Amino acid sequence: MTAPIFSFISDFQHIVDGKKRGSKTTSNVVNPTTEEVLANVPVADRELLDETVAAASRAFPAWASVPIETRQAAVAKLGDLMNEKVNEFADLLIKEVGKNRELATIEAGSCGPWLHGLAGASLPEEVLLDNDNRTVVTRYVPHGVCAAITPWNFPLSLMVWKLAPALVAGNCVIVKPSPFAPLCAIKFVELAQQVLPPGVLSVLSGDDELGPWISTHPGISRISLTGSIAAGKSIMRNAASNLMSLTLELGGNDPALVYPDVDPKSLAPKLFWSSFHNTGQICCSIKRVYIHEDVYEAVRDELVAYAKTVKIGNCLDPDVGMGPVQNRVQFDKVKSYIDDCHANGYAFSLGGDTIQGPDSKGFFLPISIVDCPPQESRIVQEEQFGPILPLLKWKDEDKVIKQMNDGPYGLTATVWTNDLDHAQMISKRLDAGTVWINESQLFHWDHPFGGVKHSGIGVEHGRQGLLSWTNIQTVALTKART
């Protein structure tokens, strides 16, 4: 196999059949910190998608038929290559997404271990029956040509979450990154050509038309999407035409429940970063905090005091803890929540205005903490996905659990208390795919992750996530001669 020349500086192109490809149409990728053009990328048309699917279809039989150990070794080697490129990918994440150095390094640095972790995954046949008369065996076989549609907030790690199990299972995958942040995905797939046969892993940079084309393409068997609920519904409607297999990891309006036995000062940094890491742009970040009335003021005040220590600005500055919102659309959306809170007279414990970067450039918003808005308010009921957080007061446990479960979301929830037995009991009453107790946003390739209600269908990670990249085939054999 021939590897393309690799560079982080320029030359962002599609990868099709192991080769770089351009397009007649291009678009700009904007640095959210400066609003300057960071790079120019090609925009795929329908014909290029057809060509990419055809190349993947040609590659699939050979890739699926090699021993799983061969695929595992390739994924492990890709992990080695990623470990060598952590700093370069982190630099690109800072510029492309606006992450601080710590978070960008965590994201880039997680990919190598994640790939190595999945390289150890296996799909052994299961013997269900074996006697003198019959043998019945269940096998797990790959879907074929699949698509991974990935978001702009974690464009590298969320892609690896999909690709590692898909490749180990024997699928060929076409990556469609967000047009707001396609650069890391393009460079990852370019790097992967050094260890994967042509056509096994491709990437197409595209606009809003590419997703619908993928989700209705008869040559694609499966789609894994991380995105909004609206995007998930659209993909699901389109994919119905070909009865595609789907995993949908969608939005969350993730609640936190704080009990009166906590230490407010110790809790404040944990609550802050669980809410505001990546400028609040994490599907499972805390988006509303229910604090017991006995400690409400103390927790609020400590949270505000800690927030004031966090510097906002250009994340190339090592002292900056929080950067801009990633794009203009999201900036305007979060600003609308600030405006709505003012229009309804809600109190702000912190923030509540808008700020700009140097020379009035950049998609910067302040850290905003809203003090006791109503349960029915937009800021409580909707997923804000930005640096604004409502705090609510509670005293009746049954009522607050009902409030936490209110609405269509069910991705994650957190419980903060020193009474671990009680927290375990409460976790069973929460409508959430994951409940973290005294922690938040900790992931592992062996721990299933997914949402309930409108927050998703299916799971990623763990044996369940790996099996989602396969079809179940049962082989029944009668031993008597015919």
C-alpha positions in Angstrom: 0.0 0.0 0.0 1.2 3.5 -0.8 0.9 6.1 2.0 0.2 9.8 1.0 2.8 12.4 1.9 1.8 13.5 5.4 1.8 17.1 6.6 -0.2 18.9 9.3 0.5 22.3 7.7 -1.6 22.1 4.6 -3.0 19.9 1.8 -6.3 18.9 3.4 -7.9 16.6 0.8 -10.4 13.7 0.6 -8.9 10.2 0.9 -10.5 7.8 -1.5 -9.2 4.3 -2.3 -6.0 5.2 -0.4 -5.3 8.3 -2.5 -5.7 12.0 -2.0 -8.5 13.6 -4.0 -9.7 17.1 -4.5 -13.0 18.6 -5.6 -14.1 21.4 -7.9 -15.9 23.1 -5.0 -14.1 24.0 -1.7 -14.9 25.6 1.6 -13.1 27.4 4.3 -12.5 26.2 7.8 -12.4 29.1 10.3 -10.3 29.4 13.4 -12.9 30.2 16.2 -10.4 32.2 18.2 -9.5 34.7 15.4 -12.2 34.1 12.8 -9.4 33.8 10.3 -9.4 31.1 7.6 -7.4 28.2 9.0 -7.5 26.0 5.9 -9.3 25.3 2.7 -11.0 21.9 2.2 -12.7 20.2 -0.8 -16.4 19.6 -0.8 -17.5 16.2 -2.0 -20.2 15.7 -4.6 -22.5 12.8 -5.2 -20.3 11.3 -7.8 -17.3 11.2 -5.5 -19.4 9.5 -2.8 -20.4 6.8 -5.3 -16.7 6.3 -6.2 -15.8 6.1 -2.5 -18.5 3.5 -1.8 -17.4 1.5 -4.8 -13.8 1.5 -3.7 -14.8 0.4 -0.2 -17.0 -2.3 -1.6 -14.1 -3.6 -3.6 -11.8 -3.6 -0.5 -14.4 -5.2 1.8 -14.2 -8.9 0.8 -10.5 -9.2 1.4 -10.5 -7.1 4.6 -13.4 -9.1 6.1 -11.8 -12.4 5.2 -8.3 -11.9 6.7 -7.9 -13.3 10.2 -9.1 -11.0 12.9 -5.5 -11.0 14.3 -4.4 -9.2 11.1 -7.0 -6.5 11.6 -6.1 -6.2 15.3 -2.5 -5.7 14.4 -3.3 -3.0 11.9 -5.4 -1.1 14.5 -2.6 -1.5 17.0 -0.1 -0.1 14.5 -2.4 2.8 13.9 -2.4 3.4 17.6 1.4 3.5 17.5 1.3 6.1 14.7 -1.1 8.2 16.7 1.1 8.1 19.8 3.9 9.6 17.7 1.7 12.4 16.5 0.0 13.5 19.8 1.5 17.0 19.8 0.8 17.7 16.2 -2.9 16.7 16.5 -3.2 18.7 19.8 -1.9 21.8 18.0 -4.4 21.3 15.3 -7.3 20.8 17.8 -6.4 24.0 19.5 -6.7 25.9 16.3 -9.6 24.0 14.8 -11.9 23.7 17.8 -10.6 26.3 20.2 -9.7 23.8 23.0 -7.2 24.6 25.7 -3.9 22.9 25.6 -4.7 20.4 28.3 -7.9 19.2 26.8 -6.5 19.1 23.3 -3.6 16.9 24.5 -6.0 14.7 26.4 -8.1 14.2 23.3 -5.2 13.5 21.0 -3.4 11.4 23.6 -6.4 9.2 24.2 -6.6 7.9 20.6 -3.5 5.7 20.7 -4.5 3.9 23.9 -8.1 3.6 22.6 -6.9 2.0 19.4 -4.6 -0.4 21.4 -7.5 -1.2 23.7 -9.8 -2.2 20.8 -7.0 -4.1 19.1 -7.4 -6.6 22.0 -11.1 -7.1 21.3 -12.2 -10.3 19.7 -15.3 -11.9 18.3 -15.1 -15.6 18.9 -17.8 -17.9 17.6 -20.3 -19.1 20.2 -21.3 -22.8 20.3 -24.9 -22.9 21.3 -25.4 -26.7 20.8 -23.1 -29.5 20.1 -24.3 -33.1 20.4 -24.3 -36.3 18.4 -27.0 -35.0 16.1 -26.5 -31.3 15.7 -24.2 -28.3 16.0 -25.4 -24.8 16.3 -22.9 -21.9 16.2 -23.4 -18.1 16.3 -20.9 -16.0 14.3 -20.4 -12.2 14.3 -19.8 -11.0 10.7 -19.2 -7.4 9.5 -21.9 -5.3 8.0 -19.8 -4.2 5.0 -19.4 -0.6 3.9 -20.2 1.7 6.8 -20.2 5.4 7.5 -19.1 7.4 10.6 -20.6 10.8 10.8 -18.7 12.8 13.5 -19.2 16.2 15.2 -17.1 19.3 15.6 -16.7 19.3 19.4 -14.4 16.2 19.6 -13.6 15.6 16.0 -10.7 13.2 16.7 -11.6 11.1 19.7 -15.3 10.6 18.8 -14.2 9.4 15.3 -11.7 6.9 16.8 -14.5 5.6 19.1 -16.3 4.5 15.9 -13.4 3.4 13.7 -11.5 1.2 16.1 -14.3 -1.4 16.7 -15.6 -1.1 13.1 -12.2 -2.0 11.7 -11.5 -4.8 14.1 -14.9 -6.3 13.2 -13.9 -6.3 9.5 -15.9 -3.3 8.1 -14.8 -0.7 5.6 -15.6 2.8 6.8 -16.2 6.2 5.2 -15.8 9.1 7.6 -17.9 12.2 7.1 -16.6 14.9 9.6 -18.4 18.1 10.5 -17.7 20.9 8.0 -16.9 23.1 10.9 -14.0 20.9 12.0 -12.8 18.4 9.4 -9.1 18.9 9.6 -8.1 16.3 12.3 -10.3 13.7 10.7 -8.7 14.2 7.3 -5.2 14.0 8.8 -6.1 10.9 10.8 -7.5 9.0 7.8 -4.4 10.1 5.8 -2.2 8.7 8.5 -4.1 5.4 8.5 -3.3 4.7 4.9 0.2 3.7 6.1 -1.3 0.6 7.8 -4.6 -0.1 6.1 -5.3 -1.4 2.5 -6.7 1.1 0.0 -10.4 1.5 0.3 -10.7 0.2 3.9 -10.9 3.7 5.5 -11.8 6.8 3.5 -12.8 10.4 4.4 -15.0 12.8 2.5 -15.1 16.5 3.5 -18.6 17.8 2.6 -21.4 20.3 3.3 -24.9 19.8 4.4 -25.8 17.7 1.4 -23.3 14.9 2.1 -25.1 13.5 5.1 -28.4 12.9 3.4 -26.6 11.4 0.4 -24.8 9.0 2.8 -27.9 8.1 4.7 -29.8 7.1 1.5 -27.0 5.4 -0.4 -27.8 1.8 -1.2 -24.2 0.7 -1.0 -23.8 1.7 2.7 -25.0 -0.8 5.3 -24.6 1.0 8.5 -24.2 4.5 10.0 -22.9 5.6 13.3 -23.7 9.2 14.1 -22.7 11.5 16.9 -24.7 14.7 16.7 -27.9 16.5 17.6 -31.3 15.0 18.1 -32.5 16.8 15.0 -29.6 15.3 13.0 -30.4 11.8 14.4 -34.0 12.1 13.4 -33.0 13.2 9.9 -30.5 10.3 9.5 -33.1 7.8 10.8 -35.7 9.0 8.4 -33.4 8.8 5.4 -31.8 5.5 6.4 -35.2 3.8 6.6 -35.2 3.7 2.8 -32.5 1.1 2.9 -33.1 -0.3 6.4 -29.6 0.6 7.5 -28.2 -0.4 10.8 -27.8 2.7 13.1 -26.1 3.8 16.2 -27.1 7.3 17.2 -25.4 9.1 20.0 -27.4 12.3 20.3 -27.9 15.3 22.5 -28.2 15.6 26.3 -29.5 18.0 28.9 -27.5 16.3 31.6 -28.6 17.0 35.2 -26.5 17.0 38.3 -27.9 16.3 41.8 -26.1 17.8 44.8 -26.8 16.5 48.3 -26.4 18.6 51.5 -23.5 16.4 52.8 -21.0 17.7 50.2 -18.1 20.0 50.8 -18.9 23.1 48.7 -15.3 24.2 48.3 -14.1 20.8 47.3 -17.0 20.2 44.9 -16.8 23.6 43.1 -13.9 22.7 40.7 -15.4 19.3 39.9 -18.8 20.9 39.1 -17.1 23.6 37.1 -15.0 21.5 34.8 -17.8 18.9 34.4 -19.9 21.8 33.1 -17.5 24.1 31.3 -14.7 21.9 29.9 -14.4 22.5 26.1 -16.5 25.7 26.7 -19.5 23.6 27.7 -19.5 21.9 24.3 -19.7 18.3 25.4 -22.7 16.1 24.8 -22.5 14.8 28.4 -21.4 17.9 30.2 -23.5 19.0 33.2 -26.1 21.4 31.8 -28.3 22.0 34.9 -27.4 21.6 38.6 -30.0 20.8 41.3 -28.5 21.8 44.7 -30.1 21.0 48.0 -31.4 24.1 49.7 -29.2 23.6 52.8 -26.0 24.1 50.7 -27.3 26.0 47.7 -25.8 29.4 48.5 -22.5 27.9 49.6 -22.1 25.7 46.5 -23.2 28.6 44.2 -20.7 31.0 45.8 -17.8 28.6 45.7 -18.6 27.7 42.0 -18.7 31.4 41.1 -15.5 32.1 43.0 -13.7 29.2 41.2 -15.1 30.3 37.8 -13.6 33.8 38.3 -10.1 32.1 38.4 -10.4 30.7 34.9 -9.0 32.8 32.1 -10.8 33.0 28.8 -8.9 33.7 25.6 -6.6 32.3 22.9 -5.8 28.7 23.9 -2.4 29.0 22.4 -1.7 30.9 25.7 -0.9 28.2 28.3 -2.6 30.2 31.0 -5.9 30.2 29.3 -8.4 27.7 30.7 -11.4 28.2 28.3 -11.5 29.2 24.7 -14.2 30.4 22.3 -17.4 28.6 21.1 -16.4 26.7 18.1 -18.5 28.4 15.4 -20.8 31.3 14.6 -24.0 29.2 14.6 -23.3 27.9 18.1 -22.2 31.4 19.3 -25.6 32.8 18.2 -27.5 29.9 19.8 -25.8 30.3 23.2 -26.2 34.1 23.0 -29.9 33.6 22.5 -30.1 31.8 25.9 -28.4 34.7 27.6 -30.8 37.1 25.9 -33.8 34.9 26.9 -32.6 34.9 30.5 -32.4 38.7 30.5 -35.8 39.1 28.8 -37.4 37.0 31.5 -35.6 38.7 34.4 -33.6 35.7 35.6 -30.7 36.6 37.9 -27.1 35.9 36.9 -24.6 35.0 39.6 -21.8 35.4 37.0 -21.6 36.6 33.5 -24.7 37.3 31.5 -23.1 39.6 29.0 -21.1 39.0 25.8 -17.4 39.4 25.3 -15.2 39.3 22.2 -11.6 38.3 21.6 -8.7 40.6 20.8 -9.7 43.2 18.2 -13.3 42.1 18.5 -12.5 38.8 16.9 -13.4 35.3 18.0 -16.5 33.5 19.1 -16.0 34.3 22.8 -18.7 34.2 25.4 -18.4 34.7 29.2 -18.8 32.0 31.8 -22.4 32.6 32.8 -24.2 31.1 35.8 -27.9 31.6 36.1 -29.4 31.7 39.6 -32.6 29.7 40.2 -34.4 30.0 36.9 -37.8 28.3 36.7 -37.9 24.6 35.8 -39.9 25.4 32.7 -37.4 28.0 31.4 -35.5 27.5 28.1 -32.2 27.5 29.9 -33.3 24.5 32.0 -35.4 22.6 29.4 -33.0 22.8 26.4 -29.5 21.7 25.7 -27.5 24.9 25.6 -24.1 23.4 24.6 -22.1 26.3 25.7 -20.6 28.2 28.7 -23.9 28.9 30.5 -25.2 26.9 33.4 -28.5 27.1 35.4 -28.4 26.3 39.2 -31.7 25.2 40.8 -32.7 24.6 44.4 -34.4 21.5 45.8 -35.6 20.1 49.0 -38.0 17.2 48.1 -36.1 14.2 46.6 -39.0 12.7 44.7 -39.8 16.0 43.1 -36.3 16.7 42.1 -35.8 13.3 40.5 -39.0 14.0 38.5 -37.5 17.3 37.4 -34.3 15.7 36.4 -36.1 13.1 34.3 -38.3 15.8 32.8 -38.0 16.2 29.0 -36.9 14.1 26.0 -33.2 13.8 27.0 -31.6 10.8 28.7 -27.8 10.8 28.0 -26.0 11.1 31.4 -26.6 12.3 34.9 -24.3 12.8 37.9 -25.0 12.5 41.6 -22.7 14.2 44.2 -22.9 12.9 47.8 -20.9 11.0 50.4 -23.7 8.5 50.9 -22.7 6.1 48.3 -25.4 3.5 49.1 -28.1 6.1 48.7 -26.5 7.4 45.5 -26.6 3.9 44.0 -30.3 3.7 44.9 -31.0 7.1 43.3 -29.1 6.1 40.1 -31.8 3.4 39.4 -34.5 6.1 39.3 -32.7 8.3 36.7 -33.5 8.3 33.0 -30.0 8.2 31.8 -27.8 5.9 29.8 -24.9 6.6 32.2 -25.0 7.8 35.8 -21.7 9.0 37.3 -21.4 9.2 41.1 -18.9 11.8 42.4 -17.3 11.8 38.9 -18.1 12.9 35.4 -17.1 12.3 31.8 -14.9 9.2 32.4 -14.9 6.8 29.5 -13.3 3.5 28.7 -13.4 1.3 25.6 -14.8 -1.6 27.7 -17.6 0.5 29.3 -20.8 0.8 27.2 -21.9 4.4 26.6 -25.2 5.6 25.0 -28.4 7.4 25.7 -32.0 6.6 26.4 -35.2 8.4 25.2 -34.2 10.9 22.5 -30.6 10.9 23.5 -29.8 8.0 21.3 -30.2 4.5 20.0 -27.7 1.8 20.7 -24.3 2.1 22.5 -20.7 2.6 21.8 -17.9 0.8 23.6 -17.8 -2.5 25.4 -18.8 -5.8 23.9 -22.2 -4.4 23.1 -20.6 -1.6 21.1 -18.3 -3.9 19.3 -21.2 -6.2 18.4 -23.1 -3.3 16.9 -20.6 -3.3 14.1 -21.6 -6.9 13.2 -24.5 -9.0 11.9 -25.4 -12.1 13.9 -25.2 -15.2 11.8 -26.4 -18.6 13.2 -25.2 -21.7 11.5 -27.1 -24.9 12.3 -25.7 -28.2 11.1 -27.3 -31.7 11.2 -24.7 -34.4 11.4 -26.8 -37.3 9.9 -25.9 -38.2 6.3 -28.3 -37.1 3.6 
